[in-house]
Amino acid sequence: MTALCRVLTSQDDVREAQNQARRAGLCAVPETSKHWDNLIAVEAIRGAGISPDEPIVDLGCRSGIILTWLHQLGYRNLYGCDLRKPFPPVKAALGQLQWRTAAAGLQTYVRNRSRFRKSPVEHTPFQDEAFAAVTCMSVIEHGVDIDAFLNEAARLLRPGGLLVISTDYWPDGLDLGALKRFDESRGNDRVLDREQVLELCRTAERCGLNLLGDPRLDADDAVIESAGFRYTFITLAFRRE
C-alpha cells in the first residue's frame, strides 16, 4: 500500500502518479503535479474500505480534482465546500484542451451540486460525525487557521473516519512575504516547515486524529515552482478515534 504520510521527492513521482491515474481510467489534472497527492488520497480512501455509498467531503474543493476522480470511480455521496463557489476545474481543463476532464468535472458538479456549500473550511455547515472521509488538498497553506480546521475535521468525521491532507512544504521553511494567491483567502500564503508539520500532527492528536504512519519529512528536490518560489508537497493522513 502507498505510504500515506510522505513528501513529493521528484518529478519522477509526479510522472508515475500521472501514469497510474491514466491506467485507472481517471481524467487528467490540469495542474500536472496534483496527480501525485490526489492519487494518494484516492488510494487512502479505497484502502480504508470506504464504500461508494458512504459520504465523503472535500474541504476547499474549488478547482480540485478529488471529487471528480471519486465520481469517476463510482462514489455517489460526495460533498464539498469552499470560500469561493464550489466548482470543478472545468475552465482550466478547457484551457488545456482536456475535454474529458472538463466533461467529467461538469458531470460531477451536476450530480452533486445540491451537496456543495460556500463556506470556510474551519466552519462548515455540515452535521457532526457525518462523513466516512474528509479530504483537504492544497488548501491549508492559503491563510487557513490550522487548529480550527483540524477541530472541524474531527467534528465532521465519524469514529474511525479518515482525514487526508496535502499542503506546500519545505523542511527548513520558506518566507513567502505577503504572497496571497487567492483574494478570498483570510491570510497570506505559507509553506509549512518541518516543525510546523510536527506541530500540526500534535494538534491533530489532541483533536482525536491519529497519524497513520510516520511522517517522512526529508526533502532535497524542490519539485514545485509557483509565484517565483520553489518547494514541494507533503501528504498526511489521520484516523479519527
N, C-alpha and C positions, 0 to 999 in steps of 0.2 A: 504493500500500500504506500502511496506517496506520502512523504513526510509533510505534515500539515503546518508546522512552525518552521519556516525556513526563509532564507534570503535569496533573492534572484542574483545569481553569481555571474552569468554570462549571456551573451546573445544566443549561444547555442541552446540554452534553456528556453528562451523565447521561441526559437525555431522549432524545437521539439514539441513544445506545447501547441504551437500552431498546427503542426502535423498531426498530433494526437486529436485535436479538436476536429480537424478535417476528416480523419478516419472515423470519428464517432458520428459524423454526419451533421456537425454543428456549423452554423454560419460563421463567416469571417468577422473579426472585430476591427472596426475602423482604426483604432489605435493598436497596432500590432502587439506591443508589449503587454497589453492587457489580456492576451490569451493565457499568459502564464498564471497569474493569480486567480483568474476566474475559473480556469480548469481545475486548480487545486480546490476551490470552493465546491465545484460540482462533484468532484471525486469525494470530498469530505461528506457531502450530503448523501450521495449514493452509498458510500462506505458505511455510513451510520445506519443504513437500513430504513431511511425515511421514505415512505411510500408516496406515490404520485398524488394521492388524495389528501395528504396531510398539509396543513397550512405552513407556508414559508413567506417571510417578509424580507425585502431588501431595503435597508435604510440608506437614504441618499441615492435613490435609484435612477435619477435622470441621466440619460446618456450611457447608463451601464448596460452590459450585455447579459448579466447573470440571469435575469428573469426571462429573457428571450431564449437563452440556452435551455433553461429548465422547462420552458413551454415546449420547445422542440423535443425534449426528452419525455414528454407526456405528463408533466406536472401541471395540475389544473387549479390548484388552490393557492394562487400567488397574490401577494400584497406588496405595496411599495409606498414610500413617501420621500419627499424632497422639498427643500426650501423653494425651488422653482417648480413649475408644473411638471409632474412626473411624466416622462415620455422616453421611449427607447431611442437609440442613436440613429434615427432614420435619416436625418439631414446629413450627418457625417458619412453615413453609408452611401447615400446618393452621390455625395461629392466625390467619392472614390469608386463610383460605378459598381458598388457591391449590391446588386439588385436583390439577391437572395436575403442578405442581411436586412435590407430595408423592408422587404415583404414580411419576413419573419417578425421583425420588430412591430410592424403595424398590426399583424395578426395577434401578437401577444397583448398589445395595448387594447385592441378592440374587445378581446375576450376577458380581460382582467381589469379594465379601467374603473369599474364600479368599486374596486378594492384599492385603488390608488388614492393617496391623500397628499395634500400640500401641508407639510409641517416640518419642523426641525427634527433631527434625529435624536436629540436629547429629550424631547417631549412630544410623543406621538399620540394620536387619538385611539390607538388600538387597545384592546382589553388585556387584563392581566393574564399571564400564562396561556396566551392564545396560539403560540407558534412552536412547531417542532424544530425550526431552524430560523436563525437570523443571520443575514449577511450584511456586510458594510464594506464595500470595495472602493479603495482610494477616495475616502471621504473625510476621515477624522483629521487629516492634515490641513483641512481648509477651515481653520478657526473654530473647530468643534471643541466644546468642553468635554474632555475625555472622561472625567469622573462621572459627569451627569449622563453621558452616553452609555457607559458601562452599567450604571444603575438602571437605565431604561431598558437596555438589552436584557438584563437579568429579570426585570419585571415582565417583559414580553414572553420570555421563554418558559415552556413547560419544564418541570423537573426532568432532567436527562436530556434537555434540548441542546442544540448545537449552535454556537456562535462562531462565524468565520469573518475575520477582519483582514484587509490589506491596507498598507499605508506606505508613504515615502519614508526612506530610511538611509542613514549613513552612520557607521559606528561612532565616528568622532564628532558628529554634529556638523551642521552647515547653516550659516547665517544667511537667510533669505532677505533680510532687511524688511521693507514694508510691502513685499510682494503679496498681492491679493488677486488671484486669477479669476475669481468669481465675485461680482459685485454683491451678490446676495449673502456671501459668507459673513459671519459675525465676528471675524477676526482675521489677522494676517495668516498667510500660509506658513507652514513649517515642515522641516524634515526631522523626524524623530531620530535621536541618537541612542546608543546602547543603554545608557542609564534610564532614559525616558521609556524605552520599551520594557525594561525590567520593572520600572515603577508602574507602568500600565498593567503588567501581569500581576503585580502585588495588589493593585487596586481591584482588578478583576476577581482575585481570590477573596478579597473582603466582601465583594458583592455576591459571592457564592458561585463564581465562574472559575472552574478549574482548568488550567492549561493542559492541553493534550500534547504530551511530549516535551522535550527540552528545546528551548529556542536556540536556533543556530544563528549567532549574531555576527560572525566574521564576514567581512566583505572587502575584496580588493579591487573589483572591477565596477566602476560607476556606469552601469548599463543604461541608465535613463538620463536623457538630457531634456530639460524643459526650462524655458524662460532664461536661458543662459547659465543654468546650474546643472551640475551632474551629481547623481546619487543613484540609489537603486530602490527596489521594493522589498517589503517583508510581508509574509502572511503569518497569522496567528489564529489558532483555533482553541475553543474552550467548550467545556461541558457544564451545564448548569446542575448544581446539586439537587 
